[in-house]
Amino acid sequence: MQQEISNEQQWLRRAQSGDFQAFSALVERYQERILRLARRIVGSLHDAEDVVQQTFLSAIESLDSYRAEASVSTWLFRIATNHALKVLRKRRGLPLEVGSNGLGEESYSDLPHPDYVASWRDRPDELLQQAEVRQLLDEAIAELPENYRVVFVLRDIEGLSIREVADVLSLSEANVKIRQLRARLQLRERLTRTLGDESTRVYPHQHHLSQDAA
């Protein structure tokens, strides 16, 4: 892994010196990952392909501004995520430029309680080997709120560290952790409604006021 990072840094330095073949090597290494990332954020393959194209065009334009404090992958994912979010904002008629990705800082105090709690019929790792379950997961990810979906894709699918996701999205690490947890909780409940064993369902305790307390 360290050798790969070193090679990427060398390619980028060469690209900054005008070596287009070195930049092409970076494109070849990352274009499939960025396409996958973009498609999970924007949904449409056509829009995702546009995001890939815009990502590398922006990367070429900003080569001189790259600093080695961030890894090459973090730098490219930041560019790709920003372009993908612009696609979503454009669809909704929102301003394309915003100061921050998402709704600001969140806390653990208002995490939602799941409505549907049950054991799964089979082990999750075995279920995820089934094509229909993987499709169900993709659909569930697509239905997540944008600010949670992006964190989940970067962290749980692309494997970025908490710090890297925070850098990509300009969030605190604490906020990344909260959004990741919210995404996982929502996904777990959505999948449990389909994959859960109804006979093991646990119903949340309902608190009722007594007549005297009313």
C-alpha positions as a Markdown table, in Angstrom:
| # | Residue | x | y | z |
|---|---|---|---|---|
| 1 | Met | 0.0 | 0.0 | 0.0 |
| 2 | Gln | 2.8 | 2.5 | 0.9 |
| 3 | Gln | 4.5 | 1.7 | -2.4 |
| 4 | Glu | 1.3 | 2.4 | -4.3 |
| 5 | Ile | 0.9 | 5.8 | -2.5 |
| 6 | Ser | 4.5 | 6.6 | -3.3 |
| 7 | Asn | 4.0 | 5.8 | -7.0 |
| 8 | Glu | 0.9 | 8.0 | -7.1 |
| 9 | Gln | 2.7 | 10.9 | -5.6 |
| 10 | Gln | 5.5 | 10.4 | -8.2 |
| 11 | Trp | 2.9 | 10.3 | -11.0 |
| 12 | Leu | 1.3 | 13.5 | -9.7 |
| 13 | Arg | 4.6 | 15.3 | -9.4 |
| 14 | Arg | 5.5 | 14.3 | -13.0 |
| 15 | Ala | 2.0 | 15.4 | -14.1 |
| 16 | Gln | 2.6 | 18.8 | -12.5 |
| 17 | Ser | 5.7 | 19.0 | -14.6 |
| 18 | Gly | 3.7 | 18.5 | -17.8 |
| 19 | Asp | 4.0 | 14.7 | -18.2 |
| 20 | Phe | 0.5 | 13.8 | -19.5 |
| 21 | Gln | 1.3 | 10.1 | -19.5 |
| 22 | Ala | 1.8 | 10.2 | -15.7 |
| 23 | Phe | -1.6 | 11.8 | -15.4 |
| 24 | Ser | -3.1 | 9.2 | -17.7 |
| 25 | Ala | -1.8 | 6.6 | -15.3 |
| 26 | Leu | -3.7 | 8.2 | -12.4 |
| 27 | Val | -6.8 | 8.3 | -14.6 |
| 28 | Glu | -6.5 | 4.6 | -15.4 |
| 29 | Arg | -6.1 | 3.7 | -11.7 |
| 30 | Tyr | -9.0 | 5.8 | -10.4 |
| 31 | Gln | -11.6 | 6.1 | -13.2 |
| 32 | Glu | -13.6 | 3.0 | -12.3 |
| 33 | Arg | -13.6 | 3.8 | -8.6 |
| 34 | Ile | -14.7 | 7.3 | -9.2 |
| 35 | Leu | -17.4 | 6.1 | -11.6 |
| 36 | Arg | -18.7 | 3.7 | -9.0 |
| 37 | Leu | -18.6 | 6.4 | -6.3 |
| 38 | Ala | -20.4 | 8.9 | -8.6 |
| 39 | Arg | -23.1 | 6.4 | -9.6 |
| 40 | Arg | -23.9 | 5.6 | -6.0 |
| 41 | Ile | -24.3 | 9.3 | -5.2 |
| 42 | Val | -26.2 | 10.5 | -8.3 |
| 43 | Gly | -27.9 | 7.2 | -9.4 |
| 44 | Ser | -27.8 | 7.8 | -13.1 |
| 45 | Leu | -24.9 | 6.1 | -15.1 |
| 46 | His | -25.0 | 9.0 | -17.6 |
| 47 | Asp | -24.6 | 11.6 | -14.9 |
| 48 | Ala | -22.0 | 9.5 | -13.2 |
| 49 | Glu | -19.9 | 9.4 | -16.5 |
| 50 | Asp | -20.2 | 13.2 | -16.7 |
| 51 | Val | -18.9 | 13.4 | -13.1 |
| 52 | Val | -15.9 | 11.3 | -14.0 |
| 53 | Gln | -15.1 | 13.5 | -16.9 |
| 54 | Gln | -15.5 | 16.7 | -14.9 |
| 55 | Thr | -13.4 | 15.3 | -12.1 |
| 56 | Phe | -10.4 | 14.7 | -14.2 |
| 57 | Leu | -10.8 | 18.0 | -16.1 |
| 58 | Ser | -10.9 | 19.8 | -12.7 |
| 59 | Ala | -7.9 | 17.7 | -11.6 |
| 60 | Ile | -5.9 | 18.8 | -14.6 |
| 61 | Glu | -6.9 | 22.5 | -14.0 |
| 62 | Ser | -5.9 | 22.3 | -10.3 |
| 63 | Leu | -2.7 | 20.3 | -10.6 |
| 64 | Asp | -0.6 | 23.2 | -9.4 |
| 65 | Ser | -2.7 | 23.7 | -6.3 |
| 66 | Tyr | -2.3 | 20.1 | -5.1 |
| 67 | Arg | -0.3 | 19.7 | -1.9 |
| 68 | Ala | 1.0 | 16.4 | -0.5 |
| 69 | Glu | -0.8 | 16.9 | 2.8 |
| 70 | Ala | -3.7 | 14.9 | 1.3 |
| 71 | Ser | -3.3 | 11.6 | -0.5 |
| 72 | Val | -4.0 | 11.6 | -4.2 |
| 73 | Ser | -7.1 | 9.4 | -3.6 |
| 74 | Thr | -8.5 | 11.9 | -1.1 |
| 75 | Trp | -7.8 | 14.8 | -3.4 |
| 76 | Leu | -9.6 | 13.0 | -6.4 |
| 77 | Phe | -12.5 | 11.8 | -4.2 |
| 78 | Arg | -13.0 | 15.3 | -2.9 |
| 79 | Ile | -13.2 | 16.7 | -6.5 |
| 80 | Ala | -15.5 | 13.8 | -7.6 |
| 81 | Thr | -17.8 | 14.2 | -4.6 |
| 82 | Asn | -18.2 | 17.9 | -5.1 |
| 83 | His | -19.1 | 17.4 | -8.8 |
| 84 | Ala | -21.6 | 14.6 | -7.9 |
| 85 | Leu | -23.3 | 16.8 | -5.2 |
| 86 | Lys | -23.5 | 19.6 | -7.8 |
| 87 | Val | -25.5 | 17.2 | -10.0 |
| 88 | Leu | -27.9 | 16.6 | -7.2 |
| 89 | Arg | -28.3 | 20.3 | -6.4 |
| 90 | Lys | -28.9 | 21.1 | -10.0 |
| 91 | Arg | -31.7 | 18.5 | -10.1 |
| 92 | Arg | -33.4 | 20.2 | -7.2 |
| 93 | Gly | -32.8 | 23.7 | -8.5 |
| 94 | Leu | -30.5 | 24.6 | -5.6 |
| 95 | Pro | -27.4 | 26.8 | -5.9 |
| 96 | Leu | -24.4 | 24.8 | -7.1 |
| 97 | Glu | -22.0 | 26.3 | -4.7 |
| 98 | Val | -22.5 | 25.9 | -1.0 |
| 99 | Gly | -20.2 | 26.4 | 2.0 |
| 100 | Ser | -20.4 | 23.0 | 3.4 |
| 101 | Asn | -21.7 | 19.5 | 2.4 |
| 102 | Gly | -24.7 | 18.7 | 4.5 |
| 103 | Leu | -26.7 | 20.2 | 7.3 |
| 104 | Gly | -24.0 | 21.1 | 9.8 |
| 105 | Glu | -22.9 | 19.3 | 13.0 |
| 106 | Glu | -25.1 | 16.6 | 14.4 |
| 107 | Ser | -25.1 | 14.7 | 17.8 |
| 108 | Tyr | -25.8 | 11.3 | 19.1 |
| 109 | Ser | -28.5 | 12.6 | 21.4 |
| 110 | Asp | -31.2 | 12.6 | 18.7 |
| 111 | Leu | -30.5 | 9.3 | 17.0 |
| 112 | Pro | -33.7 | 7.7 | 15.9 |
| 113 | His | -34.9 | 4.4 | 17.5 |
| 114 | Pro | -35.6 | 1.7 | 15.0 |
| 115 | Asp | -39.2 | 0.7 | 14.4 |
| 116 | Tyr | -38.5 | -2.8 | 13.1 |
| 117 | Val | -36.2 | -4.9 | 15.1 |
| 118 | Ala | -35.7 | -8.6 | 14.3 |
| 119 | Ser | -33.1 | -11.3 | 13.7 |
| 120 | Trp | -32.2 | -11.9 | 10.1 |
| 121 | Arg | -33.2 | -15.3 | 8.6 |
| 122 | Asp | -29.6 | -16.0 | 7.6 |
| 123 | Arg | -26.2 | -14.7 | 8.3 |
| 124 | Pro | -25.6 | -11.2 | 6.7 |
| 125 | Asp | -22.4 | -12.3 | 4.9 |
| 126 | Glu | -24.2 | -15.3 | 3.4 |
| 127 | Leu | -27.2 | -13.1 | 2.3 |
| 128 | Leu | -24.9 | -10.6 | 0.6 |
| 129 | Gln | -23.7 | -13.3 | -1.7 |
| 130 | Gln | -27.1 | -13.3 | -3.3 |
| 131 | Ala | -27.6 | -11.0 | -6.3 |
| 132 | Glu | -31.1 | -10.0 | -5.2 |
| 133 | Val | -29.9 | -9.0 | -1.8 |
| 134 | Arg | -27.1 | -6.9 | -3.2 |
| 135 | Gln | -29.7 | -5.2 | -5.4 |
| 136 | Leu | -31.8 | -4.6 | -2.4 |
| 137 | Leu | -28.8 | -3.1 | -0.6 |
| 138 | Asp | -28.1 | -0.8 | -3.6 |
| 139 | Glu | -31.7 | 0.4 | -3.6 |
| 140 | Ala | -31.6 | 1.0 | 0.1 |
| 141 | Ile | -28.4 | 3.0 | -0.2 |
| 142 | Ala | -29.9 | 5.1 | -3.0 |
| 143 | Glu | -32.8 | 6.0 | -0.7 |
| 144 | Leu | -30.6 | 7.3 | 2.1 |
| 145 | Pro | -30.7 | 11.1 | 2.6 |
| 146 | Glu | -27.9 | 12.6 | 0.6 |
| 147 | Asn | -25.7 | 13.7 | 3.6 |
| 148 | Tyr | -25.8 | 10.1 | 5.0 |
| 149 | Arg | -25.5 | 8.3 | 1.7 |
| 150 | Val | -22.3 | 10.2 | 0.7 |
| 151 | Val | -20.6 | 9.3 | 4.0 |
| 152 | Phe | -21.7 | 5.7 | 3.8 |
| 153 | Val | -20.4 | 5.3 | 0.2 |
| 154 | Leu | -17.0 | 6.9 | 1.0 |
| 155 | Arg | -16.5 | 5.1 | 4.3 |
| 156 | Asp | -18.1 | 1.7 | 4.0 |
| 157 | Ile | -17.9 | 1.1 | 0.3 |
| 158 | Glu | -14.8 | 2.9 | -0.9 |
| 159 | Gly | -13.0 | 2.2 | 2.4 |
| 160 | Leu | -11.8 | 5.8 | 3.2 |
| 161 | Ser | -10.7 | 6.4 | 6.8 |
| 162 | Ile | -12.8 | 8.6 | 9.1 |
| 163 | Arg | -10.1 | 11.3 | 8.6 |
| 164 | Glu | -10.2 | 11.1 | 4.8 |
| 165 | Val | -14.0 | 11.3 | 4.7 |
| 166 | Ala | -13.8 | 14.3 | 6.9 |
| 167 | Asp | -11.3 | 15.9 | 4.6 |
| 168 | Val | -13.3 | 15.1 | 1.5 |
| 169 | Leu | -16.5 | 16.5 | 2.9 |
| 170 | Ser | -15.1 | 19.3 | 5.0 |
| 171 | Leu | -16.7 | 17.9 | 8.1 |
| 172 | Ser | -15.5 | 17.1 | 11.6 |
| 173 | Glu | -14.5 | 13.5 | 12.3 |
| 174 | Ala | -17.2 | 13.4 | 15.0 |
| 175 | Asn | -19.8 | 14.4 | 12.5 |
| 176 | Val | -18.6 | 11.8 | 10.0 |
| 177 | Lys | -19.0 | 9.1 | 12.7 |
| 178 | Ile | -22.5 | 10.2 | 13.5 |
| 179 | Arg | -23.6 | 10.3 | 9.8 |
| 180 | Gln | -22.1 | 6.9 | 9.2 |
| 181 | Leu | -24.0 | 5.5 | 12.2 |
| 182 | Arg | -27.2 | 7.1 | 11.0 |
| 183 | Ala | -26.7 | 5.6 | 7.6 |
| 184 | Arg | -26.0 | 2.1 | 9.0 |
| 185 | Leu | -29.1 | 2.3 | 11.3 |
| 186 | Gln | -31.4 | 3.3 | 8.4 |
| 187 | Leu | -30.0 | 0.6 | 6.1 |
| 188 | Arg | -30.2 | -2.0 | 8.8 |
| 189 | Glu | -33.9 | -1.3 | 9.4 |
| 190 | Arg | -34.7 | -1.1 | 5.7 |
| 191 | Leu | -33.1 | -4.5 | 5.1 |
| 192 | Thr | -34.5 | -6.1 | 8.2 |
| 193 | Arg | -38.1 | -5.4 | 7.0 |
| 194 | Thr | -37.3 | -7.7 | 4.1 |
| 195 | Leu | -34.7 | -10.1 | 5.5 |
| 196 | Gly | -35.8 | -10.3 | 9.1 |
| 197 | Asp | -37.5 | -13.3 | 10.7 |
| 198 | Glu | -41.0 | -12.0 | 11.7 |
| 199 | Ser | -41.2 | -14.5 | 14.6 |
| 200 | Thr | -38.2 | -12.9 | 16.3 |
| 201 | Arg | -39.5 | -9.3 | 15.9 |
| 202 | Val | -39.1 | -7.2 | 19.1 |
| 203 | Tyr | -41.8 | -4.5 | 19.6 |
| 204 | Pro | -40.7 | -1.3 | 21.3 |
| 205 | His | -42.2 | -0.8 | 24.7 |
| 206 | Gln | -45.0 | 1.8 | 24.6 |
| 207 | His | -45.3 | 4.2 | 27.5 |
| 208 | His | -48.9 | 5.1 | 28.4 |
| 209 | Leu | -50.0 | 7.7 | 30.8 |
| 210 | Ser | -52.3 | 6.4 | 33.6 |
| 211 | Gln | -55.7 | 7.8 | 34.0 |
| 212 | Asp | -54.6 | 9.5 | 37.2 |
| 213 | Ala | -51.6 | 11.2 | 35.4 |
| 214 | Ala | -53.7 | 12.4 | 32.5 |
